[in-house]
Amino acid sequence: MASLARIRPTIQRTLPFVRSIQIAADSSQLQEGASHSEPFKVNLHEDSFRGYNTEPPSLDVEVTKDQLLTMYRQMTTMRRMEMAADALYKQKLIRGFCHLAIGQEAVSVGMEHGTTHDDRIISSYRTHPFAVLRGGTIKSLLGELLGRQCGMSHGKGGSMHVFTPAFQGGHGIVGAQVPLGAGLAFAAKYDEKKIATYAMYGDGASNQGQVFESFNMAKLWNLPCVFVCENNKYGMGTSAERSSMNTEYYTRGDKIPGIQANGMDILAVLKAVQHTKDWVTSGNGPILLEFVTYRYGGHSMSDPGTTYRTREEVQRMRSTQDPIRGLQRYIEEWGLASEQDLKAVDKEAKAEVDKAVEEAKESPEPLEKDLWSDIYAKGTEPPFMRGREREEIHYF
């Protein structure tokens, strides 16, 4: 034992130094001046990305004033929407499961700006912003949470089952959407469509067997699929370090290359999405993309989020690495808008969400007959359906 004690310090000193990913929300710098009418380039922080079996994305990203202001408006509106859902849940107007993405807005909005609505995005249940950004409305999202007819799934799906033609869900079974995403990518390749599929999952789902099965098939068939791990550091009450032997999720694809990206800086998210989309649509096969981000609230509304981490940690992230405040600093320091201009955007976002809340609350609940609809695609229903009991039969 004494000899081992003498050896151990030597081993530690010879370990290679590995730089960690940068997760500051405001570490990018202008290359030159910011234009009000033309695209301009920004340099990302040198530690914005890490690569596994591939070169990381370049550190320059091209943006416009209008794009940055749109990003800010969307991020602010999505946070207001999630805060409204939080309040409605606490008023007991929303029941059941409800998972909020407050703190992770850079991921959803950044992905929206790096893709088109021809691309496919499928995810788990922390997906309210995706559903709205990709074709839904705030009213239809909140209506679904409230169980009203105006909801995206007509009030019958709830928080975990929201869909649009450009967003493939919204799935409640942990990790089960990943093989579905591989299937969407298979369909795109089969139909010879030059689009990317983003199959998203969280760090808590990363150890599911079906995730690794999907990796295998995607690489075997060279599918145009980006497997996105939204790593917000904590699963359902458990830190990533307590549940995963390897917390560098972008390295878990075996033969599949991977990228780790700063998920708190929306410009780094945008660049990572552009890079991975180009990768898969160029015929290079699948790639892993890990966004290192952070959720401010608990795993769900039933989780206070402070039993497995300190309040000080959450407050530190809110005050120093908030993605909306990071983008705000870019806009103001680069002279694209004033503080008063952005406050007006915040005010408009609040008014928009408040209006949607009231309209959703006024929508009626589903009718009893609606229990028999939307089970099958229209035109494919069987002659009849059995209900809860043998005598309960509905004829279409």
N, C-alpha and C positions, 0 to 999 in steps of 0.2 A: 504493500500500500504506500509505503514511503517513496518507493521508486516511481510509482504512478503520480504521486503528488509533485515530484520533481519534474516529470515529463510534461504535465498538464500546462503549465505556463508557457512552455516552449511552443506547444501545439497552438495555443491561442494566439501567440504573436505572429505565427506564420500564416494564419487564415487570411485570404484575400479580402480587401476592402470592397464592399459592394454599396454603391450609392442607392439611396432609397428614392422612391417616387416623390415628386413635389406635389403637395395638395393645397397650396395656397390658391385663393380664388383670383388674385390680382397681380400675378408675377410676370405677365407678358409686357413687352415693350414695343413702342413704335419703331419701325425701321427709319422712316423719315417723318414727314408731316402727315396729319390725317386730313383727307380731302372731304369736303361736304358733298361733292358731286361725282367723284371718280373712286373706283376701288383703290384701296391702299393696303400695304403689307404690314404685318405685325410679327415680331419675333417672340416665340414662346420660350419659357424658361428651359434651360438645358436639361433639367431633370423632369420634364413633363411626360416623358415616355421611357419605357424599357422594352426591349425586344427579346423574344425567345426563339431561336432558330430562324430569325429573320431580322432585317434591319428595321429599327423603329422609324416612324414617320419623320419627315423633315420638320424643322422648327419654325418654318415660316408659313403663315396662313393669310390668305387674302380676304378682306371683308369690306363692307361699305357702311356708310353712316346709317342708311335706312335699315340695313340688316341688323346692326347693333341695337338700334332703337326698337325694332320689332322684337328682337330677342328679349330686351328689357321689359317691354310691355307684356309679352307672353309669360315670362318667368314671374312677374309680379302678379298677373292675373291668375296663374295656376296656383300660386301660394295663397292668394285670397280665397280661391275656390276650396282648397284643402282646409283652410282655417274655418270656412263656413261649414264644411262637412263635420269638422271637429265640434263646432258649436251645436249643430243639429243633432249630433250623436249624444252629446251631453244633455240635450233637451229631451232625449228619448224619442225623437222623431225618426231617427235612423236606428235600425235594429240589426242584430247579427254581426257578421264580421265586417270590419272596415279598417283598411290599411292605408295610411297617408304617406305621401312622399315629400313632406316639408323638409327642406334642406337638400333635396336631390334634384332640384329643378334644372340644373345645368345639363343633366343627362337627357331628360326628355326633350327639352327645347333644342339642345345641341344636336341631338339625333334627328329631330324634325328638319333642321336646316341643312343637314348633311345628306339627306335622302330625298327621294321623290315619293309621291303617293302610289307609284307603280311598284316600288320596293315593298317588301313584306316585313312587318314587325309583329312578333308574337311574344307575349310575356306572361308573367304570373298574375299576382293580384294587387301589387302596388303600382297601379297603372292608370289612375284617373287622368293625369295630364295627357298621356298618349292618346286616350280615346277622344279627348276634346281637340287636341292639336291636329289629329289626323281625320278630321271630318265631322266630329260630333259637336255638340253645343254644351255650354255650361248647364243650361236648363235640362237638357236630356240626361246629362250625367248625374246631376243632383236629383232629378226625378227618379232615376233608377235607384239611387241610394235610399230615397224616401218610399220606394215601392209604388210609384204612380204611373199612370198610363202614358205620360209623356216621356218616360224613361227610355233609354237606348234599347233595352230588352223588354219594353212595355211594362216595367215594374216587376218582372218575374225573375230576374236574374240576380239583382243586387250588386254590391260592390265588386265582387270577384268575376262577374260575367258581363263585361261591357265590350262591345264590338262596333266597328264601322267597316265599310268596304276597304279602307286602307289600313285597318288595324285588326289583326286576327285574334285579339283577346289578350288579356282578361281570362285566366284559368286558375281554379282553386286548388287543384291537386299539386302538391309540391314537386316541381321538376317535370311534370307530365307534359308541359308545353314544349319542352326541348325536342323530343322526337317528332312532335307535330311540326315544329319549325324545320327539322331536317326533311320532313315530307314535303313542306312547301318549297324548299330549295330543290328537292328532287323533281317536283312538278315543273319548276321554272327551267331546269336543265332539259327535261324531257320535251317541253314545249319550245325550247330554244329561245327563251326570253332572256335578254341581257339585263337582269335585275338582281339585286342582292336581297337575301333574307337574313334578318336579324332575329335570332332565337335567344331570348333573354331569360336569365335566371339570377337568383341571388346567391350570396356566399352560403346561406343556410341550405340551399338546394344542391350545392356543388358536389356533395358526396352521394347523391342519388345514383343508383346503378344505371337507370335509363339515360342519364346525362352522358355517361361514358359509352354506353351502347350507341348513342347518337353520334358521338365523336367518331367511333369506329366506322360506322356505316358512311358517314359523311366523307371521311378520308378515303375509304375503300372505293367509293363511287365518285370522288372528286367533286362534291357538291358545292355550289356557290352560296355557302352558309357562313355567316359570322355568328359565332357563339359568344354572347355578351354576358359576362358576369358582372352584375351590379353589386359591387362589394361595399356595403355600407357599414362594415366592421362587426355587425351583430346579427345573429339569427334570432330565433324566438326565445329571447332571454339568455342567449349564450354567445360569448365573444367568439370570433373566428378562430382564435388561437386555442380555445378549449375544445373545439369541435373538429378542426381540420389539421391533419399532420403537416400538410403543405398549404400555406395560406397565400402563396404566389399563384393565384388561380390561372393566370395566363400561361403558366408552364405545364398545365395538367393535361394537355392534349396529346402527349406522347409524340407522334410524328407530325402533329398539326402545329404550325408556328403560332406564336402568340404575341400580343401587344398589351402592355399595361399602361394606362393613361390616367392623368389627373382628371378626376370626375367632378372637381369643384370649380375649375376654370372652364367656362363654356367655350372658349376659343380652342382649348386643348381637346375638348370633346368633339367639336366640329372637325378639327384636323384629323383626329383618330377615325372618325366615321368616314370622312372622305377617303382616307388611306385604305381602310378595310373594304370599302365598297369597290374601289378601283382594283384591289387585290382579287376579290372573288369574281368580279365581272370580266376580268382579264384571263380567266381560265386557270387560275392558280390553285383552285380548290378551297377548302375551308380554312378559317383562321379564328383564333380565340382573341377576344378583346375584353380586358378587365378594366372597368372604371372604378377607381378608388374614390368613394364618396362617403356621405355621412347622413344619417337620418336623425332629426332632432327629437322626434317623438318616440313612443314605444313601437314595438313590432306591430301591434294593432291597438285599437282603442281600449282594449281590456288590459293592456300592458302599460304601467306607468313609466317604464323605461329608465328607472333609476335604481333598480335593485341589483343590477349587474354592471353599472357604471355610475360615476359620481355626477351630481348636478354641476359641479365645477367643470367637468370635462365637456358637458353639453354646452354650457354657457361660454366656455372658451372657444369652441368651434363656431358658435353663433356670432361671437363678437370679433373673431379674427379671420375666419375662413368662409364666410357666408357667400354663396355664389352670386346672389343678386347684388349684394353690396360690392363685390368685386367688379362686376360688369358696370355698376354705377360709377365706380372710380375711373374705369377706362373712359367712359363716355364724358365725364366731367373734365378729367385731366387732359384729354385729347381735344377738348374744345368743341365737342359735337352737340352738346346740350348743357343747359345750366341746371343747377340744383332745383330751381323753381319749375323748370320744364319737366323734370322727372317727378317732382311732387305732383304735378298735374296728371301725369300718367298714373301714378299710384291712386289718385282720387278717382280717376275714370275707371280703373280696374275695380275698385271697391264698389262703385255705383253699378257697374255691370254685373258683378257677382250678387250684390244685394237684390237687384231686380230679378235675376234668375232664380234666386232662392224663393222669392215670393210667388213667382209664376209656377215654379215646380210644386210648391205647397198647395196651390189652388187646383192642380190637376187631380182628377178623381183616381181612386184606387182601381185596380183591374177588376172586371166583373167575373162572376163565378164561371160563366161560359168560356172565359179566356183561359181557364185552366187546361182546356182541350186544344188550344191553338199553339202554333209554333213548336209542336213536338216533331213534326216532319216539315220539310220544305214544301211550300205550297205546290199542289199538283201531284205530290207523291204520297198523300195520306192513304192508309189502308181503309177498307170499308167501315171499320168500327174500331174502337179502343175500349178495353176493359179498365175500370177504375179501381178503387180501393177494395171493392167486394165483387163477387162473381156477378151479382145482379146489377151492378152499376156499369152500364154500357153506354158509350156515346157513339152515335152514328154520324159520320161525316157527310 
